[in-house]
Amino acid sequence: MTINNIKHKIVIVGGGAAGLELATHLGQHLGSKNLADITLIDATSTHIWKPLLHEVAAGTLDESEQVEYLPQGYRNHFHFRLGRMEGLDRSNKKIFVSPTLSDTGEELIPSRSFDYDTLVMAIGSVSNTFNIKGVADHCLFLDTSTQAFKFQKQLFESYLKSYIGKDSAHIKPLSIAIVGAGATGVELAAQLHEVTNVLAQYGLNEESTVKLTIIEAATQLLPALPIGLAAATQQQLVNLGVDLKMGRRVTEINQAGIATHDGEFIDADLKVWAAGIKAPDWLRNLDGLETNSINQLLVDSTLKTNDDHIFAMGDCAACVWEGHNGNVPPRAQAAHQQASTLAKTIKQRLKGGKPVDFVYYDYGSLVSLGKYTTVGNLMGNLMGTVSIGGFIAKMVYLSLYKMHQVAIHGYFRTAMLTLSNAFRRSVYTKIKMH
């Protein structure tokens, strides 16, 4: 909608699953018709679907799965701007973005501000360290693709050091400890087991001797899954040789390893923190926007904050789950559904209509253990809750990612990407080694 030739300015902060899907949809339906000016802002230049970050960390994700924001914006009629949001002026409808620096500290892009008529916050989440001593200094995290690539590099370098370099004479194997037995921790453990076996096959070592440990404060892993499926997954991890330390609360982490509440100390060369999430701390004091105890922006049933011009979705939003005790869970399927709802609301706003209520439909949970197995449960009105595993579960898990790809690429490009990746996997190495 244009008034006196001034287009409605829509600014989306965060290019994750929700943010990129919304920017793409609005660009196709509003930007292409010159009805609105859509801008997507993100701190990195590429997008990777967050549920795949454990594959990035293990080095098993094909690099072609990354989406470059600039060409994506060009093809879909929205603007991309590189930068990290650092402030908000609600009275003047303006956001502030910090300077972009090079690896050496040189300023590449100065600080900037962007005006908006409608602002959507979709900045995702970060790891919640619960203020445990040593976590921030000694752990690796998988909140962003940058962190995942850092982990992958450190993993390969540690492997080389242990089995080929100056530490190769030591009997002690490379040890990796993962704190948190949710989907991220479990999937990462399975991927790392597969990767170390592949490295052994490539001749870096006669056999895989990497020691994998998962530490979890609860007595059950994968709390989102039924007890039976969680138990089956636990047995699968045990069969793979993963050491599970359940009911162990971490009290401190140092360079050498991890201390738990019962006095045990677990040696670990690499330590990964995957034990909980929160929204970034800077949201807590963002010009009067209301937040909860983990910094999430409080939103109503239409995903609107306490400001009529600002919406929030994805992991950074606290949205009440009607009929349930709590908020909508931080899952990719929720982000996908919220992006679809907000797209309708924003198009209605430009026409002077009412916002659309968000209704979350839980289709179940799935956890992939790489080539070993996939388990989960499907939920629906007709079939109730159904436990699935093996090939069927793997196909359903894959379909979730394909839905995301279709939302940003369309059916034809998604089909071509799938076909291209199938050929690439038959030619290139199974893992990234640089």
N, C-alpha and C positions, 0 to 999 in steps of 0.2 A: 504494500500500500504506500503511495507517495502523496505527501501533502506539500503543496508549493514546491514540487520537484525535490523534496527532501525525503529520502528513503528511510524507512524504519531500520534502525541499527540493532542487529542481534549479535551479541558477543557471547561466545561459548568458551569457557576456560577449562581446559583439560581435554586431551585428545585420546582418551581411553575408549573402551567399547561404547559407552553411552555417548560421550561427546562427539566422537567421529561419526557414529551413525546418525546423530541428530544434525550435525553440520552438513553431512552428505545429503540427507533427505531434504532439509530446508533449502540447500543450494539448488537441488534439482527442481523443487516445486516453487520456490520464491525467488532465489537468485537468478535463475535462468530466465524468468519473466520480468526481471527488473522491479520486483515488488518489495524487495528488502535487501539490505546489505548485511551479509553474514560473514563474521570473522571468527576463526578458531585460533586460540592461543594455547601453546604448549611449550614446555621447557626443553623438549627434544624435537628432533626433526623427523623422526620415524615412529610408527605405531606398530606394536606387537600385542596381540590379544593376550590379556594378563594371565588367563589359565595356562598359557603356553610358556610362561617364563621359566618354569622348572626345566623345560626342554632346552631353552637358551642357556641356562646355567650348566646343564650337562653337556652342551655342545651338540645336541642331536637335532636341533631345529634347523630346517633349511632356511638360508638367509633370504630366499625369495618370498618367505612369508611376511617379511616386513613391508609396511606400507609407508611410502614417502608422502608426507603431508602436502608439500607444494604441488606436485603433479595431481594428487588426489583433489586438491582444491581447484586447480585449473580445469580438470575434467568435469567437476561437479558444481562449478559456479559459486564457490566460497573462497574467502581469503584466508591464508595461513600466516600467522605471525609468530616467530620464535621468541620465547621469553617466559619468565616466571613471574606470575602475579605476586605483588607484595603489598598492595594497599587498595582501599576502596573509599570513594567519596560519594555517598548515597545522595546527598542533597544536590550535587551537580551531575549525577549519573555518569561517573567516571571511574575507571580502574587504572591502577598504576602497575607498570611492569619494570622489573629490575634490569640492569644492564646485562648483556650477554658477553661472557668473557671466554677467551681461548684457554687452552690447557696451561699456558704460561702466564695467565693473568692479564693479557692484553684485552682491552675493551674492543669488542667487535661491533656491538650494537649498543648505543646509549640507552639510558632509561627513557621510557615513553609512557604516554597515557592514551587511553582509548575511551571514547564516549559510547554510551549505549542507551537504547530505549528499553530493550529487554536483555537481561543478563542471566546466563545459565552457568551455575557452578557445577562442574563435573570433574573435580580434581582427584578423585579416587581416595585411596587410603595409604597409610604407611604402617610399619610394624610398631606394635605397642610393646615397649621394653619393660613396662611396669616399674620403671626406675630401679631395676636390678643392677647392682654394681658390676661394671665391666662389660655389659652387653654392647653398648654403643661403641666401645673401643676395640673389642676383640671379635665381634661377630660379623658375618656377612649377611646381607639381607636380599630379598627378592621382591622388592616393592616396584621397581622400575626395570626397564630393559638395560639401562646403564649398569645397575647393580648386578643384574643377571650376567651380563657380558664380563664384568669384573670378576665374578665368581668363576666363570668358565675359564678365564685366563689363569687365575690363581690355581684352579684345580689342575690344569694341565702342567703348569710350571711345578707344582708340588709333586705331581706324579713323576716328572722327569728327574727332579732332585732326589726323590726317594729311591728310584730304581736305576738311574743312569748316572746321576751326578755324585757329588761328594758324600751324600748320605746313603749311597747305594750299598755300602758294606754293612750297614746296620740291619739287624734282624727285624726290628720293629717295623710293621707295615704302616703305610699311610692311613691315618685315622680321621674319619669325618663324623662329626656329631651334629645331629639336627634336633633342635629344640622345638617341639610342637608336632603332634600327631594328627593334625587336620589333613585336609586334602593336599595342601602344598607340601608338607613334610613327607607324607607317605608317597606321593607321586615322585618327588625328588629322590627319595631313597631308592625307588625302583629304577629310575633312570640312571642314577649313579652306578648301581650294580651292573646294569647293562653296559654302560660306558667303560667301566674298568675291565670288564670281560673282553670288550672289543679291543681296548688298548693292549691287552695281553695277547690277543690273536694277531695284532699287528706286529708283535715281536718286541714290544717295549719291556715285557717281563714274561717269564715262562708261564705264570699263572696269575690270576687276579688275587692279590693278597690285601686289598683295601678293606679296612674294618669300618663298617657302617653302624652307627648307633642312633636310635631315636629316643629322645627323652621327653616324657609327657607327664604333666601333673595329675591328669585324670587317670582313672583306672581303665578306661576304654578309649581306643583310638577311633577316629572318624565319628564324632558324635552326631553328625548329620545323617548317618546311615543307621538302619535297624541293627540291633545287637547281633543278629545272626550273620549279616553281611560283614559287619565290623570284625567279628570273630574269624570269619573265613579269610578276610584280608590280612588279619594279624598272623594267621597260620601261614599264609603265602609268604609274608615277609620273613617269618622265622625260617621257612624252607629255603629262602634266598640267602640266609646267613646274617640277616639284619638283627642286631642286638636291641631288643625292645626293653626299655626301662620305664615301665608304667608306674604311676603313682609317685613319681619323683618330682618334687618342686625345686627348681633351680634357685639357688641363693646367691651365687656369685660366679663370675667367669673371668679367667685371666688368660695370659698367653699360653699356658700349658694345657688348660682344659676347663672343665665345668664342675662346680661343687653343687651338691644337692642337699636338701634339708635333713636327710638321714645320715649325713657325714661321709657319703661316698664322693670320691673325686674321679671324674672320667677324663682320661687323657684324650686330647683331640688336636690334630694339626690344623684342621679346618673346622670352624664352628659356624653353623647356620641358624639364624633366629627366625622361626616361623610359628610363633606361639600366640599370635593375636594381632588385631589391627585397631587403628584409631585414625581419625582424620588429622591432617597436619595441624600442628600447634598454632600456626598463625591465624587459623580460622576463629580461634577463641575470642579474639578482640578485633573483629572485622567490622568496624563502624556500626556497632549495635545489632548486628545479626545474631539471633538467638541460637545457642549451641547446647549440646548435652555434655555429659561428663567425659566423653571421648572425642570432643571437638566437632562432632557432626552437626551440620546445620539442621535445625528443626524445620520441618516442612509440614504443610497441611495435606489434605487428601488430593489436592491438585498439584502437589510438589512445589508450592509457593512458600517462600520464607515469610518472615514478618514484614518484608518489604514487597509491595505489590508489583514491583518491576523486576524482582530477583527470584529465580527458581534454582533448585538444586536437585541432583539425581545421582545415582550410583552410590559408591561406598561412602562418600562424604555427606550423604543426606540421611537423616533420621526420620523415616516415614512409618507411621503406625500401620501395622498389619492387621486389618480389620478381621475380627473373629479369632484372633490369636493373642497370646500374651507376649507382646514384644513388638519389635519393628521388623520391617521387611529385611530379610537376610542379605548380606553383602555378596551376592552371586552374580555371575555373568548374565544369567537369564533375567534377573531383576533389572539390571542395567539396560538390557535390550528392550524389555517391556516399558520401562520408564522413558526411554528415548522415543518410542513410538507414541506414547501418551503425550509427552511434551510437544512433539511435532504437531499433533492435532490442536493442542492448546494454543500454541503460538500462531498457527494459521487462523484460529478462531479470534484471537486478540486483534490481529490485523484487520479483521472484518467487523470488529466491535462486538463479538460474541462472547459467550461465557467460557471459562476454562473447563477442561475435561477432567473428571475424577480418575485417579489412578487406582486400578484394582490389580493386585498381584495374584497371579496364578502359579502355584508351585507345581512344577512338572517333575519334581524328584531331584535326586542327587546322583552323580556318577563320579567314580574315581578310577583313573587309569593307572595301571602298574606296567606301563610300557608294553613290551612284547609278551609279557607274562600273562596278564589277564586284565579285564576291566569289570568292575562290579558296580551295582547301584540299584536304585529303586525308581520306578516310574509311577506317577500319580495321575489320576484322571477320574472324572465323574462316573464313567461307565465301568471302568475296570478296578477302581479303588487303588490300592497300593500293591504293586507287583515287583518282586525282586527279580533282577536279571543279572546275568554274568556272561563272560566269554565273548563270543563273536557278536551276538546281538547287542550286548552292552557297549562293545567297542564301536559298532556302527552308530548307535544312538549318540555316544560321546562325540564321535566325529561329526555327526549332523549338527550338533550345537555350534561347532566352529563354522561349519558351512553356512548356517543361518546368518552368522555374523558377516562372513565374506559376501554373501548375497546382498546384505543390507548396505555394504559399502562399495561393492563392485558390480552388482547385478548378476543375473543367472549365467549369461554367456561368458563373461570374464572369469567368473568363479569356476565354470566348467573347464575353461582353457588353462587356468592356473593349476587346477587339480591334475589335469592331464600332463602339463609340463613338469610338475613336481614328481609325478610318477616316473617319468623318463629320467629326470635328474637323479633320483635316488638310485637308479640302476647303474649310474655312471660314476657319481661322486662318492667320497668316503661317507661312512655312516655317521661320523662325528667330526666336528670342527676341531682342528688341532693347532690353531694359531690365534 
